[in-house]
């Protein structure tokens, strides 16, 4: 049917298939950016499959566009109520375009005509395989952008390593890039091309495991430090190293996706009847890799957060070092969140903010006043023989309050005025307590002399 639009979603993207004009109207009406799906490859690859040969002309007559599923695009198609298949995991449906300038009729039905994609298992599997490739290539592009934005290029990191595991990655990189170039030029993956890359998976897996161990080692090193100065030094090291190892990890994931793209092409060409099962298996393996990476990086961030929390509790005694730890924690967190976003790992972690110095000063002020009052009361109870001890308590209280204010003042020029205000108020309050204590002491001394 001329106005029939077939929709296929695999959770990562949406395929919009039908008459070119109808497809264009649908995409424009929904405001969805798209890429050419390249359906012509199905006609070539599935030409010898049973029940597909007669559909060659139908495949050629249809236009296919691929839309990346984002929060916005998912909402745009949700209203069409696609029906999910428990067997393939795909959500399917058909909508009817009313005609030029009349929009889309939001009624879903399954097509039964000779040109249907959603009811032909072979064509549906082929389309789903191409969609999976598009989703992985989209991630590969985003990783390329990610590697270009960080200061340290992954090739530089790899070449700087003496470890054989990382050195082997350079050769694997060249082999896979060459295979992808040949695929782009030829339009398929031959047995010769596939034979060059099928043994590279082990090297990539070893490199990924090695990289994850390096991140774990950084996390353990942070956990072993308890002094703020040591935490600041280790956190600064992590700030530099984590970015480098994330770059290597991103490249590993990118190359694994490239192998999967080549693998789907090879299966489509050699055993198309196994394509759907192979696509689902690759999807499951890819999800397992994502979960492994997520667990490792989240453990690292948990250690960084713990270090920042420890530093925050000692902000008054070590203001500069404490701030450095929190800064490093937030810097690493920003890098990890960006890394997660490129790989499609959901991350809702908010950056940890440094504890406000004013809260810390208020806490010390209260403790100082409490300690001063207790010292004066103790002097009154114990008499003349404990007068010197009471004075010592009071002096320590005053000293503690002053150190708190001074530490707060070192946290930055922008808080100087507020620090002065708190210091003046603190001095006044302690002065009042001090006057009361002096008066009490004077009375006690007089009574002692009379006795």
Steps between C-alpha positions, in 0.01 A plus 500: 500500500630841404427668834591206721786557742654202678668561834759274664667580832771299674529725806802685364358634177191523282481387137243688293428310178263572214442719198773769497249787499293349782810432708615857453161638607502284811849606606428868437171488688671346804813713471730196497854520355594183314757313291461284192452139612650351184230244420663415168745280690212273600402442139851382422565298815160332517459443127536124530293456816174310475197728471706813455600494134162627383525790741810644335304761307299591809817553705643718226182708483500578872693766682644423841618757754658440840426719802706483818272455799543783746262614771338739254472260206373220724218726620420597143432140396352378828157625393495245218499211747738259326449135589803317639588148384618270779693291248710770334482775762394743226208741525300505177213688342362673194344845470316656210586840359187694398668664207696808405457771761256292707736354759500147639210286609586367846348154458729198527440187304707217357539497126432179311586611150785365284736785592478458876820501702346444841335168407785343303749336742798509262463866404416600857814326627707669231359843581558443873860398430563822308338701780733338755796600283375859484465519877852369555645731236328791670675408825828460314464853361427640845808325641708651220371844600573419865859401426547817296386725785732369771854626525668160492441303179455127542775423249745702709395311811543164329839584353626627834436161659764229518249234591456248219123486548460867411764488228304229317198732485678723249519217249138402560395860444661502156347165397144595595520849347616338175210252505248780558644695209469197269141446616419862422642470149374151409168501685550160662741299711664218308645187653851637438424826682336320789795262540722800576293629790334199661803427720532856635225469761726331754756782489230761553349303788843469667560872464158581644561272799843657558352851487224415746763364739690829481185692594439259787857551621445876513180447699677272749784748540249770591333270751829441683565870563364666814701821532367796304841582356544144370144503364570823312813352338329174403186678376715724279667192355158348432390823333772448238506121469126435490459704182777305330354162593149607402640592158645150460176345626297707253721390212460135605122536496512676164704220343269236649204675339688513169558125514128448571409711195731293282368179656137584421595571139678167478203308646258686270713398203578141602207373712214754490260261674716529815514879492227569755639261761848637443377858540337418832812319622721797410257734673515294821881484491522875442269567796719279720805708404316820582397369841856388577639843409224675695569297816873568483471875442226536761721328759772749417259790544380358832860509625546854367181611675614339824832686474317827439273438798801433721664819379185699567497395865848648540448816299590730787830337590603433139306747282729497198552123486131432567397724216751330270351157576145618425618671180670182380191296588274728299746509209514121484121480538450735204728283289325178601152645435612617155651158433178327610296726275708412193454128566131534584535417869236677707652710777308720741791581731511865597841650561600521863519859619750614756356554845426866561770650718244706688334185633837375620578831674159502670564150630838599645349818647234302682759255631722788611219668692394173653856419604546852644182483702588157634845627598358796693239287676769252593707780653207606717442146625854399567619823663832675510714188448348440151510859388806453285343196330184698424708774343673239284168362377377847423818592311480180293139577416596848383792357303278240335246762395771723353655211306159416359447851374854521357456169320172613355658822379758301302232329295481783248489871449134487408406407858731745678233749603275227635793352691573836661137539600493158664834562670384832649178348623690205643750725680217704646314195627813340645603837647171520683550150633859589588389810699253292691773247573743770613241645739434155644873440540544835677229410753654159562845650556363754745323233703814287502710791636243572771512136603 
